[in-house]
């Protein structure tokens, strides 16, 4: 069973990518980024997640997600996480996922992601400001500059600053699987 963990900066399109990929590939999708709720707790994954996050033991999470996939007849699972998870990940977490789950870090030029974030905020009526994006996302670019994360980065924009289609992103991730 394929398991994808999707994280990245706000405005990169983590939820949209995850929803599309899940539908396209027949995976189930858990939206962990559920402000103000905690999706890990909501989906009953707290003890499994804590084993992964605190002890670098991904086996309980992988076992539970595999069980959910088998019960639902899905060949895979996608979990989309809030942006702040990036600042909490370590090389030990990556090693714990190695061969068990694929980490996907959606990113793009900061100003393009911020613009997409602000457009979404206006469209949803939530109206978080550029200052909110800056405070919570700008520091994540330094995190993503760490070499151990480089293999997992997926740019959502092309060289001309246009957003890649979600299908192009799924194809990129699938080709790397």
URWOSUL-V342324 format. One record per pair of residues at least 12 apart in sequence whose ideal C-beta (glycine too) atoms are under 10 Angstrom apart, sorted by the first residue. I is the first residue (numbers start at 0). J is the second residue. If there is no record, write none. Layout:
BEGIN
i j
I J
I J
END
This chain:
BEGIN
i j
0 26
0 61
0 64
0 65
0 66
0 67
0 68
0 69
0 73
0 74
0 75
0 76
0 99
0 100
1 24
1 26
1 68
1 73
1 74
1 75
1 76
1 77
1 100
1 101
1 173
1 176
2 26
2 57
2 60
2 61
2 64
2 65
2 68
2 75
2 76
2 77
2 78
2 96
2 99
2 100
2 101
3 16
3 17
3 20
3 21
3 24
3 26
3 28
3 75
3 76
3 77
3 78
3 79
3 100
3 101
3 102
3 103
3 172
3 176
4 17
4 31
4 51
4 57
4 60
4 64
4 76
4 77
4 78
4 79
4 80
4 84
4 88
4 92
4 96
4 100
4 101
4 102
4 103
4 104
4 151
5 17
5 20
5 28
5 30
5 31
5 32
5 77
5 78
5 79
5 80
5 84
5 101
5 102
5 103
5 104
5 105
5 153
5 172
6 31
6 32
6 78
6 79
6 80
6 81
6 82
6 83
6 84
6 85
6 87
6 88
6 102
6 103
6 104
6 105
6 106
6 139
6 148
6 151
7 79
7 80
7 81
7 82
7 84
7 85
7 103
7 104
7 105
7 106
7 107
7 112
7 136
7 139
7 143
7 151
7 152
7 153
7 155
8 82
8 85
8 104
8 105
8 106
8 107
8 109
8 112
8 113
8 115
8 116
8 132
8 135
8 136
8 137
8 139
8 140
8 142
8 143
8 155
9 32
9 81
9 82
9 83
9 112
9 113
9 115
9 116
9 117
9 119
9 120
9 127
9 131
9 132
9 135
9 136
9 139
10 82
10 105
10 106
10 107
10 109
10 110
10 111
10 112
10 113
10 114
10 115
10 116
10 117
10 118
10 119
10 120
10 132
10 136
10 155
11 82
11 104
11 105
11 106
11 107
11 111
11 112
11 115
11 116
11 136
11 153
11 154
11 155
11 156
11 162
11 168
12 79
12 105
12 107
12 112
12 115
12 116
12 119
12 155
12 156
12 162
12 163
12 165
12 168
13 30
13 31
13 32
13 77
13 79
13 80
13 81
13 82
13 103
13 104
13 105
13 155
14 28
14 30
14 31
14 32
14 79
14 119
15 79
15 105
15 115
15 119
15 155
15 162
15 165
15 168
16 77
16 79
16 103
16 105
16 153
16 155
16 163
16 165
16 168
16 169
16 172
17 29
17 30
17 31
17 32
17 77
17 78
17 79
17 80
17 103
17 105
17 165
18 30
18 77
18 79
18 165
19 77
19 164
19 165
19 166
19 168
19 169
20 75
20 77
20 79
20 103
20 165
20 166
20 168
20 169
20 172
20 173
21 73
21 75
21 76
21 77
21 79
21 169
23 165
23 166
23 169
23 170
23 173
24 73
24 74
24 75
24 77
24 169
24 172
24 173
25 68
25 71
25 72
25 73
25 74
25 75
26 68
26 71
26 73
26 74
26 75
26 76
26 77
27 64
27 67
27 68
27 70
27 71
27 72
27 73
27 74
27 75
27 76
27 77
27 78
28 73
28 75
28 76
28 77
28 78
28 79
29 41
29 42
29 44
29 64
29 67
29 76
29 77
29 78
29 79
29 80
30 42
30 77
30 78
30 79
30 80
30 81
31 44
31 48
31 78
31 79
31 80
31 81
31 84
32 78
32 79
32 80
32 81
32 82
32 83
32 84
33 79
33 81
34 81
34 125
34 127
37 81
38 78
38 79
38 80
38 81
39 52
39 60
39 78
39 80
42 63
42 64
42 67
42 78
43 63
43 67
44 59
44 60
44 63
44 64
44 67
44 78
46 59
46 60
46 63
47 59
47 60
47 61
47 62
47 63
47 64
48 60
48 63
48 78
50 95
51 92
51 95
51 96
51 99
51 100
52 84
52 87
52 88
52 89
52 92
52 95
54 91
54 95
55 89
55 90
55 91
55 92
55 93
55 94
55 95
55 96
56 95
57 92
57 94
57 95
57 96
57 97
57 98
57 99
57 100
58 95
58 99
60 76
60 78
60 95
60 96
60 99
60 100
61 76
61 95
61 96
61 98
61 99
61 100
62 99
63 76
64 76
64 77
64 78
64 99
64 100
65 99
75 101
75 176
76 100
77 101
77 103
78 100
79 103
79 105
80 102
81 135
82 105
82 112
82 116
82 132
82 135
82 136
82 139
83 135
83 136
83 138
83 139
84 104
84 139
85 104
85 106
85 136
85 138
85 139
85 140
85 142
85 143
85 148
86 135
86 138
86 139
86 141
86 142
86 143
87 142
88 102
88 104
88 142
88 145
88 147
88 148
88 151
89 145
89 147
90 145
90 146
90 147
90 148
91 147
92 147
93 147
93 148
93 150
93 151
94 147
96 151
101 151
101 172
101 173
101 175
101 176
102 148
102 150
102 151
102 152
103 151
103 152
103 153
103 168
103 171
103 172
103 175
103 176
104 139
104 142
104 143
104 148
104 149
104 150
104 151
104 152
104 153
104 154
105 151
105 152
105 153
105 154
105 155
105 168
105 172
106 136
106 139
106 140
106 143
106 148
106 151
106 152
106 153
106 154
106 155
106 156
107 152
107 153
107 154
107 155
107 156
107 157
107 160
107 162
107 163
108 140
108 154
108 155
108 156
108 160
109 132
109 133
109 136
109 137
109 139
109 140
110 160
111 154
111 155
111 156
111 160
111 161
111 162
112 132
112 136
112 137
112 139
112 140
112 155
112 156
113 129
113 132
113 133
113 136
113 137
114 129
114 132
114 160
115 132
115 155
115 156
115 162
116 128
116 129
116 131
116 132
116 135
116 136
117 129
117 131
117 132
120 132
150 175
151 172
151 175
153 168
153 171
153 172
153 175
154 168
154 171
155 167
155 168
155 171
END
